Every structure is written in C-alpha cells, then in structure tokens.
Amino acid sequence: DFCDWYLEAIKPTVAQSREQQAVLAHALESIVRLLHPLVPFITEAIWEHLREVETAPIAGVTLKASRVDGLLATAGWPELGESLRDEKAEADFGRMQALAGAIREVRAKHQVPPKRRIVLHASAALAKDIAAAGGIIEALCTLSRVETGPPSGDAAAVAVAFTFEAVEYQLSDLADAVDLGAERERLEKQIADLKKSIAALDGRLSNPGYVDRAPAHLVQQTRDERARKDADLNAAIAALGRLG
C-alpha cells in the first residue's frame, strides 16, 4: 500500500507540500521500525539516513528516540493516537482504490503506455467524488482529465467501457487508434465468462439446501454478487453493441 498507492498518489505534489513531506517521513520511519525485527541490517542502515531528516511533528504520532547510541534496535514502536483514525476517509480512499484498479486493468489489457494520459468519462456524481479526492485518481491512473458524460465524436468510436460499482463508464484517448477487433474479442470473452459465473450463482441460489441452511449473510452476499455480475454483463453487452 505504501509504495503502490501512497507514493504514487503524492508524487505530483509532495515536492511542494511540507505537510505531505512530514507524513511521508513519519510513515517511512514507522515502516522501518516495524520491519526491523525481520531485516535488522537493512533497516538499521536506512535508519541512519532517516535520523538526518528534520520534519515537523504530527499530532497523535509518537516516534520515541533510540535509547542506546542511536540504534534502531533500542527505539520504541510507533505509537498512534485514536484521533488519527478517520473511518470515512479510509472508506473514501478504499473506493478510489477500487476505481483506480478498474482503470488500471483497462490500461493493462490495452497495453496503454505508462506515461500516456487518458480521459475518464464519468457521471456527475462520480466526477464530484473524484474532484473531492484531490487529484488522487488523476495521479494513480495517469488521467489528463475527467469529463462528465459519455464521449462524443471521434472519441466515441474508440472509447473503451468498464464497470465500477455496477455502473458503466468509459475511457478514451487510450491510443491513436484502438484495435477494435481485439476489443470485440475481449468483450465476447468477458460476456461468456460472466454468463458462466451467473449460471453458477443461479445454481447455488436455486438450491434449497444452500438458501435454507447457509448463514443469511452468505446468502445475501451471493445475491449481491449475482446482481453485480448481471450489471457487468449488461454493460459488456452494451459496449459490444456500440462496436457494431
């Protein structure tokens, strides 16, 4: 999470933000302290450099100094106050992680160059949530911008659809020209896989032995998964239809 999400998210702004620099330094030092019992020689070497970094304190974070000759082995564990726990912020970031994962999957499938900036076409509600996240999605997914509504004109012909939270969105400008044949094959395979998954879920839900005997929350999870798969299937069928 630290490398794949946090560092990638702050790359565009950390050089100009003293607050982000302080959080980064405290997070890295906390990680080094926690890893020390597993890789003591490496963490002790890193610790020597971290001790030279001067950062502003963060309320609620306690990183006690080492007790003997500046050795990390004698420093205390990181101590975090409960005031730092923000369940809403964690949930919001988890949602942005899920969105970033969906967009990254599209980039990988279409072999989009890492530095190429693409366009996300989102609903007004999702665009508002992305803006509230402060540029995290743009940084994590290498987006040039977020547009409200579906693509139009030439962009519509080569846009690629994906689903997030059972709603279809689209990405455009993935390449100078998208291989429509490959995209058609991908969607056809996705549709076949989804139909197979839905059939398996329907079989489970039509089995009285499962519905009547399994814990209620597991049965509900199966129904929820069935609904998500159905939404994904409808989105994939619609996307295939747009290809002609």
C-alpha positions as CSV (number, residue, x, y, z in Angstrom):
1,D,0.0,0.0,0.0
2,F,2.8,2.4,0.9
3,C,4.6,2.0,-2.5
4,D,1.8,1.2,-4.9
5,W,-0.8,3.6,-3.6
6,Y,0.6,6.3,-1.2
7,L,3.8,7.2,-3.1
8,E,2.1,7.1,-6.4
9,A,-0.7,9.4,-5.1
10,I,1.6,12.1,-3.7
11,K,4.2,12.1,-6.5
12,P,2.8,15.2,-8.2
13,T,2.5,17.3,-5.1
14,V,4.9,16.1,-2.4
15,A,7.8,18.4,-3.5
16,Q,5.7,21.5,-2.8
17,S,3.9,20.3,0.3
18,R,5.6,20.4,3.7
19,E,2.7,18.6,5.3
20,Q,3.0,15.7,2.8
21,Q,6.7,15.6,3.4
22,A,6.2,15.3,7.1
23,V,3.6,12.5,6.7
24,L,5.9,10.7,4.3
25,A,8.8,10.8,6.6
26,H,6.8,9.6,9.6
27,A,5.2,6.8,7.6
28,L,8.6,5.7,6.3
29,E,10.1,5.8,9.8
30,S,7.2,3.8,11.2
31,I,7.6,1.2,8.5
32,V,11.3,0.9,9.2
33,R,10.7,0.4,12.9
34,L,8.1,-2.3,12.2
35,L,10.3,-4.1,9.8
36,H,13.4,-4.0,12.0
37,P,12.9,-7.5,13.7
38,L,12.7,-9.1,10.2
39,V,15.5,-7.3,8.3
40,P,17.7,-5.6,11.0
41,F,20.8,-4.8,9.0
42,I,18.8,-3.2,6.2
43,T,16.6,-1.2,8.5
44,E,19.5,-0.1,10.7
45,A,21.2,1.3,7.6
46,I,18.1,3.1,6.5
47,W,17.6,4.5,10.0
48,E,21.0,6.2,9.8
49,H,19.7,8.3,6.9
50,L,16.3,8.9,8.4
51,R,17.8,10.4,11.6
52,E,19.3,13.2,9.5
53,V,15.9,14.2,8.1
54,E,14.2,17.1,10.0
55,T,10.4,17.0,9.7
56,A,7.6,18.8,11.5
57,P,5.9,16.8,14.3
58,I,2.5,15.3,13.6
59,A,-0.1,15.4,16.3
60,G,-1.0,12.0,17.5
61,V,2.1,10.2,16.2
62,T,4.8,9.3,18.7
63,L,8.2,8.0,17.5
64,K,10.4,7.7,20.5
65,A,14.2,8.2,20.1
66,S,16.6,5.2,20.5
67,R,17.9,4.7,24.0
68,V,21.4,3.5,23.2
69,D,23.9,5.1,20.7
70,G,21.2,5.9,18.2
71,L,20.5,2.2,17.4
72,L,17.1,1.5,15.9
73,A,17.1,-1.8,17.9
74,T,16.6,0.3,21.1
75,A,13.9,2.7,19.6
76,G,10.3,2.3,20.6
77,W,7.4,1.0,18.4
78,P,5.4,3.7,16.6
79,E,2.5,5.0,18.7
80,L,-0.6,6.3,17.0
81,G,-3.4,8.1,18.8
82,E,-7.0,7.2,18.1
83,S,-7.7,10.7,17.0
84,L,-5.9,9.9,13.7
85,R,-8.4,7.2,12.8
86,D,-10.8,8.5,10.2
87,E,-13.2,5.8,9.0
88,K,-14.9,7.9,6.4
89,A,-11.5,8.9,4.9
90,E,-10.5,5.3,4.8
91,A,-13.7,4.3,3.1
92,D,-13.4,7.1,0.6
93,F,-9.9,6.2,-0.2
94,G,-10.8,2.5,-0.5
95,R,-13.4,3.5,-3.0
96,M,-10.9,5.4,-5.1
97,Q,-8.5,2.4,-4.9
98,A,-11.2,0.2,-6.4
99,L,-11.8,2.8,-9.2
100,A,-8.1,3.1,-9.9
101,G,-7.9,-0.7,-10.0
102,A,-10.6,-0.9,-12.6
103,I,-9.0,1.8,-14.8
104,R,-5.5,0.3,-14.4
105,E,-7.0,-3.1,-15.6
106,V,-8.2,-1.4,-18.8
107,R,-4.8,0.2,-19.3
108,A,-3.1,-3.1,-18.9
109,K,-5.4,-5.0,-21.2
110,H,-4.9,-2.5,-23.9
111,Q,-1.2,-2.1,-23.3
112,V,-1.5,1.7,-22.9
113,P,2.0,3.2,-22.4
114,P,2.5,4.1,-18.7
115,K,3.0,7.8,-19.5
116,R,0.1,8.2,-21.8
117,R,-2.6,10.4,-20.3
118,I,-6.1,9.2,-21.0
119,V,-9.6,10.6,-20.4
120,L,-12.2,9.3,-18.0
121,H,-15.8,9.8,-18.9
122,A,-17.9,9.7,-15.6
123,S,-21.2,10.6,-14.2
124,A,-21.6,14.0,-12.5
125,A,-21.7,12.3,-9.1
126,L,-18.5,10.3,-9.6
127,A,-16.7,13.3,-11.1
128,K,-17.6,15.2,-8.0
129,D,-16.2,12.4,-5.7
130,I,-13.0,12.3,-7.8
131,A,-12.6,16.1,-7.5
132,A,-13.1,15.8,-3.7
133,A,-10.2,13.2,-3.6
134,G,-7.8,16.0,-4.6
135,G,-6.2,14.6,-7.7
136,I,-5.6,11.1,-6.4
137,I,-7.3,9.3,-9.4
138,E,-5.6,11.6,-11.9
139,A,-2.2,10.7,-10.4
140,L,-2.8,7.0,-9.9
141,C,-4.3,6.4,-13.4
142,T,-2.4,9.0,-15.4
143,L,-5.5,10.8,-16.5
144,S,-5.4,14.0,-18.5
145,R,-8.9,15.0,-17.3
146,V,-12.3,13.7,-16.1
147,E,-15.2,14.6,-18.3
148,T,-18.9,14.4,-17.4
149,G,-21.0,12.3,-19.7
150,P,-20.1,9.9,-22.5
151,P,-17.5,10.6,-25.2
152,S,-18.6,12.2,-28.4
153,G,-17.3,12.5,-32.0
154,D,-14.2,10.5,-32.9
155,A,-13.5,9.7,-29.2
156,A,-16.8,7.7,-29.0
157,A,-15.7,5.3,-31.8
158,V,-12.6,4.2,-29.9
159,A,-13.6,4.6,-26.3
160,V,-13.4,1.5,-24.0
161,A,-16.1,0.7,-21.5
162,F,-15.6,-0.6,-18.0
163,T,-17.8,-1.1,-14.9
164,F,-17.4,0.4,-11.5
165,E,-20.0,-0.2,-8.7
166,A,-22.2,-1.8,-11.3
167,V,-22.3,1.3,-13.5
168,E,-20.7,1.6,-16.9
169,Y,-18.1,4.3,-17.5
170,Q,-15.8,4.9,-20.5
171,L,-12.1,5.7,-21.1
172,S,-10.9,7.5,-24.3
173,D,-7.6,8.5,-25.8
174,L,-6.1,5.2,-24.9
175,A,-4.2,5.1,-28.2
176,D,-4.1,6.9,-31.5
177,A,-6.4,4.0,-32.7
178,V,-7.9,1.2,-30.6
179,D,-7.8,-2.3,-32.1
180,L,-11.5,-2.8,-32.5
181,G,-11.1,-6.5,-33.3
182,A,-9.2,-7.2,-30.1
183,E,-11.7,-5.1,-28.1
184,R,-14.5,-7.2,-29.6
185,E,-12.8,-10.4,-28.7
186,R,-12.2,-9.2,-25.2
187,L,-15.8,-8.2,-24.7
188,E,-17.1,-11.5,-26.1
189,K,-14.8,-13.4,-23.7
190,Q,-16.0,-11.2,-20.8
191,I,-19.6,-11.9,-21.7
192,A,-19.1,-15.6,-21.9
193,D,-17.2,-15.6,-18.5
194,L,-20.0,-13.5,-16.9
195,K,-22.7,-15.8,-18.2
196,K,-20.9,-18.8,-16.8
197,S,-20.5,-17.1,-13.4
198,I,-24.1,-16.1,-13.3
199,A,-25.2,-19.6,-14.1
200,A,-23.1,-20.9,-11.2
201,L,-24.6,-18.4,-8.9
202,D,-28.1,-19.1,-10.1
203,G,-27.5,-22.8,-9.4
204,R,-26.4,-22.0,-5.9
205,L,-29.4,-19.7,-5.2
206,S,-31.9,-22.3,-6.6
207,N,-30.6,-24.9,-4.2
208,P,-32.8,-25.1,-1.2
209,G,-30.1,-26.7,0.8
210,Y,-27.9,-23.6,0.4
211,V,-30.6,-20.9,0.7
212,D,-32.3,-22.5,3.8
213,R,-29.2,-23.8,5.6
214,A,-26.4,-21.3,4.8
215,P,-26.0,-18.3,7.1
216,A,-28.2,-15.4,6.0
217,H,-25.3,-13.0,5.3
218,L,-23.6,-15.5,3.0
219,V,-26.8,-16.0,1.0
220,Q,-27.2,-12.2,0.8
221,Q,-23.6,-11.9,-0.4
222,T,-24.3,-14.4,-3.2
223,R,-27.4,-12.4,-4.2
224,D,-25.4,-9.2,-4.2
225,E,-22.7,-10.8,-6.3
226,R,-25.3,-12.1,-8.7
227,A,-26.6,-8.5,-9.1
228,R,-23.1,-7.1,-9.7
229,K,-22.4,-9.8,-12.3
230,D,-25.7,-9.1,-14.1
231,A,-24.9,-5.3,-14.2
232,D,-21.4,-6.1,-15.6
233,L,-23.0,-8.4,-18.2
234,N,-25.4,-5.7,-19.4
235,A,-22.6,-3.2,-19.6
236,A,-20.4,-5.6,-21.6
237,I,-23.3,-6.4,-24.0
238,A,-23.9,-2.6,-24.5
239,A,-20.3,-2.0,-25.1
240,L,-20.1,-4.8,-27.7
241,G,-23.2,-3.3,-29.4
242,R,-21.5,0.1,-29.7
243,L,-18.6,-1.5,-31.6
244,G,-21.1,-2.5,-34.4
